[in-house]
């Protein structure tokens, strides 16, 4: 049951613990920084072997654990590390992901399988691991899955990415439906192009300028803007929001 505990005017998350996959860079790291500023203990799960050093620079009470999110033993180790270090898990943010921009007719089997494995399958299995922990511990919690506007509309050269992100949106709805009775909220966030290092590399220049002209916002998103939305969804202020896919796209998909 999603219990009401009063209006949270401060969006307080103080003292909670979050696991953030893909936490060493991009939206994942921006989210860790944002949550840390709100007093959240953060466990950064990332393939980057330097994630421990990155965690130390990210914020107060941030730790890293390096590994492959597609590995079941690693996922179990992430959950165990969070509980051992901070006593509990309250939040999961699934940010780990890849994108292969390729025409459907020439996309390789390898990139299709890799994209689905990392973006969709690993996100579900990490949610499953944290969900089982929360259910067994009889704790409420919040899970936020990173989807994309590509999971809602058709974008050129995005077939594998779109399939994975559309799957995340559907998965989010089912998990919210099944786990609401345990007090676990599950939502998705679907950004437009975000100005991460990869986003800048891919979308700065004429192609990006043309896309921005189609957006009411006239610009792409910054990582902090996505992090702020994630923090809101994890907070008590979003206590009645579950199974929702929140588009953060500057209005691109309204047309």
DODOZA-724483 format. One line per 5 residues: number of its first residue (from 1); their letters; for each residue x, y, z of C-alpha. Coordinates in Angstrom, 3 decimals. Last residue first. Layout:
<recs>
NUM) A) X Y Z | ...
</recs>
This chain:
<recs>
255) XXXXX) 3.196 17.306 -31.728 | 3.608 16.796 -28.000 | 6.764 14.656 -28.357 | 9.301 17.496 -28.481 | 7.829 19.423 -25.534
250) XXXXX) 11.168 20.146 -23.879 | 11.678 16.405 -23.580 | 11.408 15.425 -19.946 | 8.731 12.763 -20.433 | 7.604 11.139 -17.185
245) XXXXX) 6.609 7.497 -17.649 | 4.261 6.625 -14.805 | 3.737 3.299 -13.059 | 3.705 5.122 -9.741 | 2.959 8.673 -8.674
240) XXXXX) 0.902 8.975 -5.499 | 3.864 9.545 -3.162 | 5.563 12.010 -5.491 | 6.095 14.639 -2.777 | 7.445 11.801 -0.629
235) XXXXX) 10.597 11.834 -2.703 | 11.947 9.367 -5.256 | 10.010 10.959 -8.125 | 11.325 14.390 -7.127 | 14.916 13.143 -7.050
230) XXXXX) 14.499 11.691 -10.557 | 13.138 14.999 -11.836 | 16.073 16.863 -10.320 | 18.566 14.454 -11.871 | 17.029 15.041 -15.307
225) XXXXX) 17.425 18.795 -14.948 | 20.930 18.383 -13.542 | 22.000 16.508 -16.693 | 21.119 19.426 -18.947 | 18.312 19.092 -21.462
220) XXXXX) 18.350 20.147 -25.122 | 17.259 23.516 -26.436 | 14.490 25.343 -28.287 | 12.031 24.489 -25.525 | 9.190 24.155 -28.032
215) XXXXX) 11.326 21.547 -29.844 | 11.407 21.268 -33.658 | 14.134 23.919 -33.966 | 16.183 21.907 -31.478 | 16.298 19.006 -33.949
210) XXXXX) 17.780 21.157 -36.713 | 20.430 22.542 -34.359 | 21.346 19.020 -33.290 | 21.964 17.924 -36.864 | 23.813 21.145 -37.699
205) XXXXX) 26.304 20.986 -34.801 | 26.290 19.479 -31.320 | 24.249 16.266 -31.238 | 26.564 13.269 -31.020 | 29.551 14.698 -29.177
200) XXXXX) 27.398 16.820 -26.888 | 25.223 13.854 -25.997 | 28.251 11.671 -25.333 | 29.710 14.185 -22.862 | 26.269 14.590 -21.336
195) XXXXX) 24.043 17.303 -22.711 | 20.792 15.345 -22.690 | 18.816 14.604 -25.852 | 15.175 14.136 -24.850 | 14.500 12.480 -21.557
190) XXXXX) 12.132 9.648 -20.660 | 11.913 9.028 -16.904 | 10.328 5.831 -15.638 | 8.443 5.051 -12.439 | 8.206 2.297 -9.827
185) XXXXX) 6.722 2.844 -6.355 | 7.182 0.150 -3.731 | 4.725 0.158 -0.830 | 4.377 -3.618 -0.865 | 0.902 -3.513 -2.433
180) XXXXX) 2.335 -1.297 -5.148 | 4.656 -4.103 -6.198 | 2.644 -5.838 -8.927 | 1.200 -2.766 -10.641 | 4.402 -0.722 -10.317
175) XXXXX) 6.411 -3.648 -11.679 | 4.001 -3.972 -14.622 | 4.122 -0.275 -15.465 | 7.910 -0.109 -15.265 | 8.272 -3.135 -17.542
170) XXXXX) 6.203 -1.394 -20.218 | 8.362 1.743 -20.023 | 11.554 -0.331 -19.950 | 10.433 -2.261 -23.023 | 9.927 0.973 -24.910
165) XXXXX) 13.473 1.852 -23.885 | 14.942 -1.404 -25.183 | 12.992 -1.306 -28.441 | 13.905 2.331 -28.984 | 17.611 1.605 -28.443
160) XXXXX) 17.529 -1.321 -30.861 | 15.649 0.632 -33.555 | 17.308 4.031 -33.049 | 18.642 4.842 -36.536 | 15.832 7.354 -37.197
155) XXXXX) 13.574 8.144 -34.267 | 10.055 6.770 -33.757 | 8.156 8.049 -30.727 | 7.593 6.791 -27.163 | 10.633 4.663 -26.363
150) XXXXX) 12.860 7.102 -28.231 | 11.661 9.759 -25.772 | 13.825 7.784 -23.394 | 13.781 5.292 -20.519 | 15.814 5.502 -17.324
145) XXXXX) 14.125 3.454 -14.610 | 13.259 4.961 -11.238 | 12.625 2.639 -8.296 | 11.195 3.904 -5.012 | 10.930 2.078 -1.716
140) XXXXX) 8.737 0.806 1.071 | 10.397 -1.682 3.413 | 9.114 -5.116 4.414 | 12.705 -6.444 4.414 | 11.691 -9.349 2.169
135) XXXXX) 9.750 -7.011 -0.131 | 12.531 -4.422 -0.219 | 15.238 -7.027 -0.949 | 13.128 -8.700 -3.627 | 12.563 -5.315 -5.278
130) XXXXX) 16.282 -4.526 -5.162 | 17.158 -7.745 -6.991 | 14.185 -7.463 -9.385 | 15.026 -3.854 -10.195 | 18.586 -4.966 -10.988
125) XXXXX) 17.200 -7.804 -13.130 | 14.841 -5.453 -14.957 | 17.557 -2.906 -15.678 | 19.924 -5.695 -16.757 | 17.373 -7.038 -19.241
120) XXXXX) 16.421 -3.677 -20.729 | 19.420 -1.448 -21.337 | 22.295 -3.896 -20.961 | 20.915 -7.053 -22.562 | 18.691 -5.281 -25.098
115) XXXXX) 21.589 -3.163 -26.332 | 24.038 -6.075 -26.373 | 21.646 -8.329 -28.299 | 20.926 -5.698 -30.961 | 24.584 -4.670 -31.160
110) XXXXX) 25.720 -8.274 -31.673 | 23.017 -9.098 -34.199 | 24.291 -6.252 -36.354 | 22.166 -3.294 -37.436 | 22.273 -2.993 -41.241
105) XXXXX) 18.564 -3.131 -42.107 | 17.523 -1.249 -38.968 | 19.790 1.709 -39.716 | 22.361 2.296 -36.997 | 22.837 4.407 -33.900
100) XXXXX) 23.988 2.047 -31.144 | 23.077 3.321 -27.677 | 24.234 2.121 -24.274 | 22.759 1.976 -20.782 | 23.235 2.192 -17.046
95) XXXXX) 20.793 4.646 -15.463 | 18.620 2.394 -13.279 | 17.947 4.445 -10.141 | 17.168 2.340 -7.093 | 15.988 3.909 -3.847
90) XXXXX) 15.442 2.867 -0.229 | 18.245 0.389 0.438 | 19.275 -0.513 3.973 | 22.011 -0.511 6.606 | 24.407 1.927 4.960
85) XXXXX) 27.605 -0.018 4.295 | 26.310 -3.580 4.633 | 22.981 -2.871 2.919 | 24.603 -1.053 -0.001 | 27.347 -3.648 -0.371
80) XXXXX) 24.864 -6.550 -0.327 | 22.733 -4.961 -3.052 | 25.798 -4.265 -5.208 | 27.179 -7.763 -4.601 | 23.911 -9.347 -5.756
75) XXXXX) 24.098 -7.310 -8.962 | 27.717 -8.397 -9.426 | 26.877 -12.063 -8.988 | 24.064 -11.755 -11.556 | 26.383 -10.244 -14.194
70) XXXXX) 24.633 -7.900 -16.670 | 25.530 -4.939 -14.430 | 29.219 -5.539 -15.089 | 31.472 -4.414 -12.272 | 32.904 -1.626 -10.145
65) XXXXX) 31.482 -0.716 -6.743 | 31.487 2.909 -5.704 | 30.801 4.791 -2.501 | 29.086 8.090 -1.770 | 28.576 9.292 1.797
60) XXXXX) 29.149 12.952 0.980 | 29.476 13.777 -2.687 | 30.659 12.874 -6.156 | 34.401 13.212 -5.633 | 34.652 10.074 -3.492
55) XXXXX) 32.335 8.287 -5.917 | 34.684 9.041 -8.827 | 37.571 7.451 -6.931 | 35.506 4.333 -6.283 | 34.191 4.309 -9.877
50) XXXXX) 37.707 4.132 -11.321 | 37.178 0.637 -12.766 | 34.303 2.032 -14.875 | 31.672 -0.714 -15.232 | 29.416 1.156 -12.827
45) XXXXX) 27.431 0.825 -9.629 | 27.500 4.049 -7.601 | 26.140 3.531 -4.089 | 24.743 6.793 -2.745 | 23.818 7.791 0.814
40) XXXXX) 21.208 10.531 0.441 | 21.541 13.853 2.248 | 19.902 16.080 -0.362 | 23.293 17.090 -1.749 | 24.025 13.376 -2.182
35) XXXXX) 20.853 13.049 -4.259 | 21.978 15.730 -6.704 | 25.521 14.366 -7.003 | 24.234 10.825 -7.519 | 21.785 12.063 -10.146
30) XXXXX) 24.542 13.915 -11.996 | 26.587 10.720 -11.852 | 23.834 8.651 -13.399 | 22.895 11.306 -15.957 | 26.409 11.302 -17.366
25) XXXXX) 29.183 9.451 -15.578 | 30.155 7.105 -12.740 | 26.647 6.179 -11.618 | 25.750 3.876 -14.494 | 23.626 2.065 -11.946
20) XXXXX) 22.543 4.175 -8.981 | 21.790 2.485 -5.655 | 20.201 4.943 -3.252 | 20.202 5.101 0.543 | 17.972 7.370 2.618
15) XXXXX) 19.292 9.600 5.395 | 17.776 12.830 4.112 | 15.380 12.374 1.189 | 13.215 15.447 1.813 | 11.113 16.868 -1.016
10) XXXXX) 10.959 20.058 1.104 | 7.180 20.583 0.983 | 6.504 16.946 1.842 | 2.726 16.778 2.276 | 1.645 14.183 4.818
5) XXXXX) 2.444 10.527 5.356 | 0.129 8.916 2.818 | 0.665 5.172 2.494 | 1.233 3.497 -0.866 | 0.000 0.000 0.000
</recs>
